[in-house]
Structures are given as C-alpha cells and as structure tokens.
C-alpha cells in the first residue's frame, strides 16, 4: 500500500516555542499578518503577546477575533474580508482547533473562490493560499499539524470536513506553556480527543508504518499524563506530555484518518453546538466496543499500551478491559453522557438522529472504521451513548 505523509515544513516544540512566531513570520517574508483567534485569547492577553512578538520584527498585525466555537462558513468569510481589506500576506491561527481551522480555510479562500462547500471532502483544494503559522493553546486537537479543517455550513446544518495538503500549515509552534491555565473540563475534553485521534489513527484502515509509531506513542503519553494534568493543572511535566501526545496524534490521524467517532461527533456539534472534544469523548467507549471485532489485535495493543491489559492477556480479554478502562476514564474525568451534553430530551433528539446518522456517513470518516456501520447501527450507537 502506498502511503502519503504530510506535516508542516517547520515544527518547533517546547516551552516558549510560541515566542518564535516573529522570527518565523520574518522568514516567510511577511509584511502584514492576520492573527486569527477568538475573544478569549484577546481578553486574556495572549493575542496581544503574540502580536507584540510579530511587531518586534517590523511586521504589521491585524487581529480577527470573530471565531466562534465550531467555526462556521460565515466566520471564514468575515475573516477573509478582513484579510483582503488589509492586504495580509500571512495568517497566524492562535487558540484551539476552532481558530486554527478557521485560519486554514481563510488561507484557502485567498487562492480559491467561494463557496466553501466546493472544497468539502478529500483533496479538493486546487491552490495553496497565503502561508500560515499555527499556535495551539490546548493539548487536544492536533490541528497545528494536520491537513484537516472542519467548518460548519450554516445553510445545511452540517460540519464540512475539508482535508487537503493545501490546508497544512507552513509552521507549527507547539508550546505547552500556553496550556498551563486550561480549566479542568477543557483539559479533560481535549485530552480524550487526543486519545481518540491516536486510537482512530491506529485502527483506521489507512493506518501505515509511518503513522503507527506516532499513534502508539501518543496513546502511551495520554495514559501516563492525562489524569495527572486534569488533577494537577500546574504540573508542567504532565502538560508537556499531553502537548506532545496531541502533536503526535495529530500527525498520525492526519496521515491515516479518523474513523467512526469523528463521523458521529460532527453532527452533534453541528446541531447541538457541543464542543468537538466533548462530543468525541462521550461517544468513544460505545464506538470502540462496536468496532473491536473489526480490528481485535490492534485494539488489544491499545489496551496493553494504556496499561489496561497485561501482555499475557489474550486479545479478547484485553479488548474487554479496554472498553471498561475507557468508561472509567470518562467517569474519572467527569465527562457526562451524551444525553447530558445535547441538552434536549430523548424524544427531541430522536427527531434528528436519522439525519445525524446519514450526515455522519456522508462525511466519509466511518468508511475508514474497522467496521463500516449502517445508518441504523449509528442510530443504535447514539442511543447506547445516551
């Protein structure tokens, strides 16, 4: 099997890595940067700090902070307008997955005509846009190193997965110090998101010899550091470990693929505006249990890597321990059930569940799952996670 592996040209990792943004913008010959972020990054002062680091190199900065959680096509078009009016020649994405995804697609539209729906899917972006630098402030999405971006289509109420090498950042700055102030709930949600990325990247039908070591390393790091980062937010070692896990998981899944958890998660975000990491987390145990028969040996390896199973356990026993371990992990991290996060009653949810199942299948991700589900099986999994 031929495998394609794409990552940013430059990846700078470690405490203080974000301070390199000015030097990297200068290296990319920028004269005017568009900093794409959200209002929290502005209010907490981090956007100002990054802007100052860029300005020290004699480069102008315009801040666009109109990114909402689960960014929409409207956010992208607003940012594109700001980019064009100011003649920006470089885009810096600062924040979690939402600002980084928005930054990627603003860049795409600097070189490709709207509508954005033209580029939904795999390898549909013809031209590379202006250069981009990604700075992640959470240890979870891995968006700083992926060629994927997820943007909500406000007319159709669906999340579009846009996956193309032309989305890939030119520079990723991976600075765990930016995660030190993450609240416990966000640490938990994005931490399980990292684990989902790693596990799905490992069991995907497109997993390969380049992605497997990254995925397994990320799984091991999550098992070692996630609970510690959740319980001890100021623990620098745990924060650094989770940031590395997020980075490695991002490189893994971006070059193998996510699977059914993500396919089912996107409709939850589109319809109920549940944060991506949280919707992944609530689905993960049920989807894993469903998928195990399609890749038993691989899931057993995950269980052993996480320390849930012993090397001497037969694969079937190891997989059972994995499911039990994932359920307990969600409990330990205070992650609720699906019914608690969508904030509607079951009857209302069931009026949407068929659309959600069909939208999930249409996203393409479930096709890479060890077992490719039917729409009815997806509906049953939503009910199981409820």
N, C-alpha and C positions, 0 to 999 in steps of 0.2 A: 504494500500500500504506500502510495506517495503522500507525504505529509508536508503541509505548509506551516511555517513558524514565523510569526510576525510579532515584534516588540518594538518599543521606541528606540531610536538610534542611540539616545543617551539616557541612562538611568542612574541617578545619583541617590544613594541610600545612606541614611544615618541621621543622628541628631544634628539639627542645624542645616540639613540639606536644602531647606526652602530658602535659605539666605543666598543660594546660588542663582536665584531667579534673574537678577540683574545681569550677571555675567553671561548667562545663557541667552537672554534676550539680545544682548550686545553681539554675541557670537552669531546669532541668527540675523544680524544686521537690521534689527527693528528700529524704527523711528517713533512709532506710536503704538502702544499696547492697549488692547481692550481687555480689561480684567473682568471676567465673568464670574459672578458669585451670588450670594444671597444676602438678605438684610441682616441676618445674624452675624455673618462674617464681618460686615461693616460695623455693626453696633459693638461687637467685642474687640474691635481694633485690629484684627488680623489683616483685613483687607488693606487698611492703612499702612501696616507694616510692610506688606508685600509691595504696595505701590511705592513706598519710600525706597525700597531696595532697588526697584527698577529705575526710579527717577535719579538715583545717585549715579547711574550710568549715562545721564543726559538724555533719557528716553521719556517721551510724554506718556501719560497714562490716563485713560478714561475708564471709569468704573460703571459696569452694568450690573445692578444688583436685583434685577427683576426675575430671578429664577425661583420658582416655587418647588416644593417637594413633588417628585414625579413630574418633571417639566413637560410643558405642552408645546405644540407647534406654534402657539401664539407667543410663548416666551422666546422661542427661537427667532421668530420674525421680528420681535421687538429688539432683541439683541443685534440682529443683523442690520436693522435700520441704524442703530447707534454706531455700529462698526463702520458702515458705509459713510455716514454723515461726518465722521471724524477721521476718515482715511486711515483706519487702523490696519497695520500690516502684520500683526502678531496677536494671537489670542492666548491669554492665560486663564485656565479654569482653576478656581480655588474653592474647595469645600468637599462635600461628599459626592456621591455619584450623580446627584441632580445637576449641580453646577458644571461638573466635568462633562457629562453627557451633552448638556446644552451648549457648552463651549465647542465641543467637537462638531456639532451639527451647524452651529453658526459658521464655523470654518468651512464646512461642506458647501453651504449655500453661498459663500463668497465666490465659488467657482462652478456652481451647478444651479440651474434655475429651479425655483419652486414650481409645483408643490412638493412638499417634503415626502408625501406618500409615494412619489416616483422611486424613492430610494430605499423603501422598506424591503427587508429581506437580506439575502446574502449576495455580496459582490455586485451591487447595483449602483455604486457611486462612480461615475466616469472619471472625475477630475479631482485632484488634490487641491484643497483650499489653502488659505494662508497658514503659516506654521502655527503650531500650538505647543504650549507647555502646560502640563497638568500637575497640580499640587493637591494631594489628598489630605483631608483633615480628619478622616475616620479610617479605622482599620477594618475594612469590610468589603467595599465594592470592587476593589482592584481596577477601577475604571481608568486609573492613570496609565495603565499599561495595556489596555485592551483595545481591540478594533471595533468593539460593540458600543452602541448607544441606544437607549430606549427613550422614546418621546411619545407622549400621548397625543393621539389625533382627536381633537375636541369635537369634530363633527360626527365621527363614527363611534366614539367612546371605546377606543381600543388603544393599546400600547403598541407602537410600532418598534420592532427590533430592526435596527439599521446596522448591519455588520459588514464592514469593508475595510481593507487595508488603508484606504484613504482617510479613515477615521483615526488612525493610530497617531498618538502624539509624537512630536519630534523629540520632546524632552519630558521625562517623568522625574519629579523631585519627591522623594519618599522620606518624610521627616516625622519620626514617631513622636517627637516632642509636641507636635501640633495636636496629638490625640490625648494629651495628659488631662485635659479638662472635660473630656467627653462624659456625659452623665451615664449612670449605670444602665438605664434602659437602652440607650443608644449603643453602648459598648456590647450589651448582650445581643441586640438585634443584628448589628453588623458583624459581630463575631460569629454568630451562627451562619450568617450569609457567606462569610469566608469559608466556613466548613462546607456549606452546600456547594460553593464553587469548586472546591477541591475534590469533593466526593463525586460530583457530577462530571467534572473533568476527567476523573479516573475511571468511572464506569461507562462513560459515553462510548458509543460505537465508533467514534472518531478518535478515541484515545490512542496515543502513539508513544514511541520510545523517547521523544523529546519532552512530552508533557507528563508522563508517568512519574518521573523523579520529583518534579516540581509539585505535583498534586500530593504525593505521599509525604513530602517534607512539610507542606502546608498543614496537612492533617495532623501530623505529629506535633507541630508547633501549637496548633489550636488546642489539642488535648492537654498540652502542658501549661498553656498560658491564659486561656480564655477565662476560666473561673477565677484565676488569680487577678486578672485585670478588672473583672467585674467586682470582686470583693475588695480589692486594694487598688483603687483608681490611680493613686500616685506612685505605684510600683513601676519604675522605669524599665526594668528588665521585662516585665510582662507586657508593657505597652510596646516595647521594641519587638518582642517576639510576635505579637499579634500583627504588627505592621509588616513584618517580614512574611508572615503567613498570608496576609492579604495580597501582598505583591506576588508571591509565588503562585497562589491560587488563581490570581488574575491572569498571569502568563499561561497557566495550564489551561483553564477553560476557554480562553480566547483562541487557543490553537487546537482545541479538541471539540468542545462545545458544552454548553449546559444542556439539561435534559428536561424531564417532566416537571420537576419542582418549579422551574422558571416558567415553563409553559402554562402551568396552572396559576402561578403567582401574578403574572402580568394583568389578567382580567380582574383580579381582586383589587389591584392598585388602580386600574382604570375606572372601575365602577364605584369603589368604596374609599378610594384615596388612602389606603393603608400603606405605610412605608414599605418599600421593597424588601428590606432585610427582614422585617417582621412577618410579612406575608410568606416569605420563603421559610422562615423558622417554624411557623405554625403548621405548614404542610409537610415538612421534612420527614418526620417519623412515619407517617402514613404512606407517603410515596415511596420511601425506602423499603418498607415492608412489602409493598406491591411489586417493586422492581427486582427484589432479590433473586427470584427464580431465573431471571434472565442473565445474571452475572454473579452467581453464588460465590465463586472463588475470589472475585475481586472485592465483593462486599465483605467477605471473611477477612481479607487482607486489611481492609479499612478497620474492622473491629480489632484486629490484633495491633495495628499501628496506633490506635487510640488507647490501647490498654484495656479495652472492654473484654477481650478474649485472650486466652493463653495460646502460645504456639502449638501446644498439644491438642487444643480443641479441634474437633472435626469441623468442616466448613459450615454445616447446618447449625451446629450449636453456636459457633462464632457469630453467625448472622442473627440468630435469635438474641444473643447478648448485645449485638449492635443496636437492634431496634429498642430493646429495653434501655440501653445506655442513652440513646438519643432522646427518648421520652423523659428520662430522669434529668438529662442536661437541660431540657426546656423548663422543667419544674425548678431546678436549682437556679436558673437564670430568670425566673419569674416571668417566663413567656406564656401568654394566655392561649386559650383555644381559639379556633377560627371564629366561632360564634360570638366571642367577646370582642373581637377586633373589628368586625364589619359593622357592628352597631345597628343592625336591623334584626327583626325576628326571623325565625326559620321560614315562615310562610312567605315573607317578602323576599328572602334570599332565594327561595326555590323558584320564584318567577323569573330570576335572572340566570339560574345555574346552567340551563341549556345553552344560552348564548355564551356564557363563560367557558363552557367545555369546548364549544366549537371555535371560539376565538383562540383558546389555548392551543388547540390542534393546528389552527391556521398559522400560528406563529412559527411553526417548524421545529421548535426545540424538542417536543415529545418524540419526533422521529429518530432522535439520537439516543433515546432511552433504551436500557437493556430490554424492556418490554414496551412495545408501542401500544398505547391504550386505545380503546374505542372512546367515543364521546360518552357513552353510558358508563364506562369504567371510571372516567374522570369525574362524572357526577357523583358516583359512589364514593370516590376518594374525597371529594369536597365534604360529603356527608360524614365520612369517617373522621375527618379533621375537625368537624364542627364542635 
